[in-house]
Amino acid sequence: MFRYLRYMYDEYVKQPWRNSASLEEDPSGRRRIDTYIDPRILEPLKNSFQQAKLRKKLYEYKMGIGSECTKIYSQLSQLSQTIELWSQFDVIALATIYYNLGVIYKDCRSMKDTKESLYNLSKSRALLRGIELNCTAIVIAVKTVIAMGEIQETETKQWLTEAIKLCLQYIARDNFQTKPIYTYLADVSEKRDLRWVIILLYGYMIRRMGMLYCPTGEMDEWIKTVHEFLNHRAGIINSPNETCEWSNAAVTISTYLIKKQRFTEARNCLTAAEYMLRRIEGDPSVNVTVMKLNAEVADAWLTYTTNIMRESASQLQRLQVQQQASSVPNQEEPQELLLFTSLSEHLADINNRITDSYVSNMHDADRISCFAIDKYWLARNIFVRFGNDVGHLQTAFKYALTFKYLTSFTTDTKVQIKIHESRKKLLRTICNEYAQNMIHVLEVVFHLGAMLEMWKDAAEAIHSVIAETRLDCDLYSTSEEKLQYILNLLDYYKHWLANRRCYFI
């Protein structure tokens, strides 16, 4: 998700103009706002810029900043009474003045006043409403919103989201071909192309958002912003590379939605990713990338099947305990679903392959497990082909987990044993394969331990069913021996991992 936004930053922002001689040689390339605004605005504009430059200087400079700011406020008051009709450039200049005043009160130690700073920044933001996507106004608008986020730390995510949304809307309009006019904005050199400024700000915000969201995992508003941009791009993408990045972002969003049990939206994300990849499958320039992404999509589908089966089984168990009706309600949906409406006509058939609702009977649960089988083998074959051992183990783990939950939908002990045996066979095969070849690869052994835990779980389930139903004594004894073998093997790997971790510490 963050990767796709960085890709847009690299490919769709820099490329159109950075190597364009015609743009760089434009004789009007260093125009200032001076000639476009009412002359009476120019003095407070330049003065606010000068005072903003001094705000981080030595103390003796700061003594005069307060009186100059008072003078600027007085001039602004007079201007509001004398200028009857403000042009768009007048408004942009005025917004620049308020921004400069805002950062003075934010950063100048002798004058620090967060309320006054926020007042000026809010004034700047309000003035630019409706014209913020103007090539000259965009830098002011984005810097204003970032500064507001620095003051209101508890709302930093909200302000950064708004600023990034502005950048994404600006990219969508392809406004980078037009060179902005210099406006005396604080901390911006006249010699620097303002398009580079917006690019650097955009890159900073993406990195900052990554740091803010990764520790918490709560990304609802951010997901909504990115999804909106993806939905817009879906209908106009013509680059195979961007299609790959787009699909990768859709998969990332789907995994977040799955964790939130928002299965309708997650299903739509994964079907959209599949559709986009199908469009470029024959392109030799991205053939390998498409194959690997198909494996990632299949793996995400297994995350989907595992979660919807687990939640369905839990819901069914609660209903059985409460002795309620056997019908199981769907997950609670948000008021406004995040769906790729720009692709809706292409996704209907793909969507219908698997339910987005909780299931309550063996027939419906079995349909999900059959879907999981197809996705497992697709992901497994690609991961094995490219030597992605961790990907293979993670996929197999989810696949086996789906079948663990399948047993919740039947009371037939023979069917339960059959399902657990199939699961155990898969886990045994994989564990034996990797135990011999990957003993010195720490990450693989870590995942191998998780597989062994599940193998043990499957063996214990079979052992329990045999014990409860008092089946053949020899069968009981055999299952007990197999369980002990798994426990010994698991104990060995736990000790191995513990010793290796101590070594690294």
Buried (B, 14 or more C-beta within 10 A) or exposed (E): BBEBBBBBBEBBBBEBBBEEEEBEEEEEEEBEBBEBBBEEBBEBBBBBBBBBBBBBEEEEBBEEBBEBBEBBBEBBEEBEEEBEEBEBBBBBBBBBBBBBBBBBBBBBEEBEEEEBBBBBBBBBBEBBEEBBBBBBBBBBBBBBBBBBBBBBEEEBBBBBBBBBBBBBBBBBEEBBEEBBBBBBBBBBEEEEBBBEBBBEBBBEBBEBBBEBBEEEEEBEEBBBBBBBBBBBBBEEBEEBBBBBBBBBBBBBBBBBBBEBBBBBBBBBBBBBBBBBBEBBEEBEEBEEBBBBBBBBBBBBBBBBBBBBBBBBBEBBEEBEEEEEEEEBEEBEEEEEEBBBEBBEEBBEEBBEEBBBBBBBBBEBBBBBBEBBEEBBEBBBBBBEEBEBBBBBBBBBBBBBBBBBBBBBBBEEBEBBBBBBBBBBEBBBEBBEEBBEEBEEBEEBBBBBBEBBBBBBBBBBBBBEBBEEEEBEEEEBEEBBEBBEBBBEBBEEBEEBBEEBEEEEE
